[in-house]
């Protein structure tokens, strides 16, 4: 048990600040659609496919350097144009540009997302975050084991009585056991989106990992070069006929030669905010090259697809967003106070006589 305590304390002291940052940024991003203060963000979603097609044609014609559109949703009434090197723009659902930016640093929601997911360092940062998620799982499990010995002294408190090491340790221990289920869920859903072996363990009771990997894999499709004026109307209307209950979510232009145009849609039964129902079109003539129905995927793939909306509070309405806010703030508090008590409030060794 002493070894378990040493592992718990030392790992928390070394990686606690990363977890605190993840918890705080996650709690902020859960409410992202509410704190972006721009005109028309609260506009009702336009569902008329004729109007959506017309605005799509208008935006892509007027912004030839755009490489995709994230369409407006029920909670966020602006279309987002995506450009290269973090550039982009928001447009209302009538096609008028609301604001533009030349890099992600001009939009707090973009750099906060990059910090939370990549630590501003791309794939390497994502790996570090995945390791931190594994450590968080370890903290929850070992913390519960260590708490059991002192369960008779449990006293719930949101903040330590004083910033002394014993008081911080007591608050850390007792608050941690209260929020342990939420922390476990946050860490597990976040880690399984980064590390495939973790996801394979989670989805194994529902489908074989091989079956899930095959269902999620990007199909190998060959496309002709992008036409000067793609027939967006034909493609979007074809997608609407194929999945009449689905909403347009992300239209992506090819970023390398031979890649197709892709369109992600969200069917009525999907939790993922941008959906996993996808169609691929030839970039030259708009021929349908392939389609994938997210609701026809194996059960394990649908469990994996549910990880992000659960993790980010994109399902369950305001109640679940508040639950995940509590999880993020608790992680931020526990991580930061663990580092403070470990490095700055360690007991001094007594000098020998």
Secondary structure as UniProt FT lines:
FT   HELIX           2..29
FT   TURN            30..31
FT   HELIX           32..35
FT   TURN            39..42
FT   HELIX           49..62
FT   TURN            64..65
FT   STRAND          68..70
FT   STRAND          79..82
FT   HELIX           84..86
FT   STRAND          88..91
FT   TURN            93..94
FT   STRAND          97..101
FT   HELIX           104..106
FT   HELIX           108..118
FT   TURN            119..120
FT   HELIX           122..149
FT   HELIX           151..153
FT   HELIX           165..192
FT   TURN            193..194
FT   HELIX           196..203
FT   TURN            204..206
FT   HELIX           209..216
FT   TURN            228..229
FT   HELIX           232..242
FT   TURN            244..245
FT   STRAND          247..252
FT   TURN            257..258
FT   STRAND          261..266
FT   TURN            268..269
FT   TURN            273..274
FT   STRAND          277..281
FT   TURN            283..285
FT   STRAND          288..292
FT   HELIX           294..296
FT   HELIX           299..311
FT   TURN            312..313
FT   HELIX           317..343
//
